[in-house]
Amino acid sequence: MANGAHRRLRSVSGAAQSTADELLQSTARGDEAALAKLYDLLAPAVFGLAKRVVRDPARAEEITQDVFLSVWRFATRFDPAKGSARTWVMTLTHRRAVDVVRANAAASRREQRVGAMHDTPYDTVLEEASSRLRGEQVRECLDTLTELQRESVLLAYYGGYTYPEVSALLDVKLPTVKTRMRDGLIRLRDCLGAWR
């Protein structure tokens, strides 16, 4: 490339950069037409970068739209002293594209974990047998309680009644019900512990 052509190319890109800076500053002041012009100027580069990162044209289009929405919302954060408008927009693009890749990877890992959980064999017969055995153990241990203890525990834990309601149903004073229930639960715990 001849020196003259190289200088013309540099002056064109410099003009585009200063145009992008001016458009972004106008966008920061709420100028929608400036945003549209900035979009026309930078959207091909934004789409190209997004497509290189995510490797999916449809996702790259979504990222391009997201980036220009962010440009509209956050244009006031652009500081020309820290870099050009193009660099600022391309940084937003790269961050957004990397976030999409990370989110997709995380979703894929979640799906693999969930799939692995469903692939685990589950023995329903063993589960049913264990449940029945536990039920028999509880019934046998309940038989070791006094009548007041058994009735109190059954009403409170299987009937869903409160202590005052159990007291009223059994026509026994509340402190007596609480004491009998505590003693009954201790005996149940000891009895069920012996089954292990």
N, C-alpha and C positions, 0 to 999 in steps of 0.2 A: 504494500500500500504506500502510495506517495505521501510525502509529508503534508502536502496541501489537503489531500483527502482525509488524512488522519486528524488534522486540525479542524476541518469542517465537521467530522463525526463527533469530536470532543465538544465543539460549540453547540451542536444539536442536542447532545445528551445533557450538557450543562443548562441549556435553555429549558429542556424538559424537567430537569431537577428543580430549577427555580420556579417553573410553572407549578409543579407539584407542591412545592413549599407554600406558594401563594394560595393555591386552591385549598390546601389543608387548613391554612390560617383562616380563610374565608368560611370554610366548613365549620370551624370552631365558633364562628360568629353566627351560625345558624343558616348559612346560605346553602339551600338545597341544590341550586343549580351548580354551585362549585363542587358539591359532593358528586353530582352526576358526571361532571367533567373529569374529576379525579378518578372516578370509577372507570370511565372510558380510557383514561391514560394508564392506570395501573392494574386493571383487572386481568389483562393477559398474563402479566408477570406473577400476580397473586395466584391465579389458577394454575399456572405452570409449576410454581414452587409447591403448592398444596398437592398437586397430582404426583410430583416426584416423591413426596413424603408418604402419602397415603396409598398411592398406586391404584386409585379407583377414581375414574372421572366423575362419577355421580357424587361421591363424598367430597371431591375437590370443588365441585360447584357449590355444595352446601357450605364448605369452609369459606369460599370466596364471598358468599352472601353474608356469612357470620362476621367476617373480617370487616366488610364495609359497614355493617351495622355497628360494630365496635368503633370504627372510625367516626361515624356520625355521633355516637354517644360520648366518646372520649377524646375527641379532637382537641379539646382545650388542654389536654395533658401533653400535647406535642410541644417540644421545646426546640426551636431551630438551632439553638446554640449547642445542642447535644448531637445533632445529626440531621440528615435530610429527611424530608417527608417520605420519600421512597423507602429509605432504610427503616423508618419507624413502622410503616405499613407492612413491609416484608418481615420485620421482627414479629409483629402481631400474627402474621400468616404462619410463620414457622412455629410459633408457640401453640397456636390453635391446632395446626396439623399434628404436631407431636402429641397434644392432649387427646386428639381423636385416636391416634395409633395406640396410645397407652390405654384409653378406655376400651378399645376393641380387644386388646390383649387381656385386660382384666376380665372382661365379659367372657372371653373364650376360656380363661382359667376357671371362672365360676361354673360355666357349663360343664367343663370336664370334671370338676369336683362333684357337681350334682349328678352327673352321669355315672361317676364311679360309685356314688352312694346307692344308686338304684341298681347297680350291677352286683351289689353285695347279696349273696344268697341269704334268704330269710326262712328259717324253719318254723312255720306256723304251728305244726303239730307239737313241737317242743314248747313253744310259747303257751299254747293252750294247756298242755299237761302241767307246766309249771304254775300257771294261774290257778288251775283246779287244786293242785297240791297246796298252794298258799291258802286258798279258801278253806280247805279241810283243816289245815293247821290252825287258822284263826277260829274256826268253829269249835275245835277241840279245846283250844285255850280259853274261849269264852265259857265253856262248860265248867272250867275250874273256878270261876268267880262265884261269889255269893249272888243270890237273886237280885238284891238291890244294886250291887255293882254291875251285873250283867244288864239289867234293865236301864240303868243310868247311861252306861256306855253305848248301848244299842240306840237309845233315844237321841243321845247327843251326837254320836258319830255316824250313825246310819239313818237316823230320822231327821237330823238337821236341827234339832231343838236346842235352844239356849239353856244354860243352867237354871235360870228362873222358871222356864217352861217345863223342864224336867221335874223340878221341885213341885210345881203345881200338878202335873200329870200323875206323879207318884204319891202326892199328898205327904211329902216329907220336907222337913225344913231345909232351906238352901245350904247352910253350912254342912249339914249331913250329906247332902247330895254331892257337894264338892269334895268332901273327904272320901266318900265311897268311890267316887269316880277316879280320884287321884290314886287311891289304893288299887282299884281295879286295873288302871292303866299300867301301874308298876308290875302287877302280877302278869298282865298280858305281855308286856315287854320281856319279862323274865322267861315266861313260857315259850314265846316265839324265839327267843335267843337260844333256848335249849334245842330247838329243831334244827339249828344250823350246823 
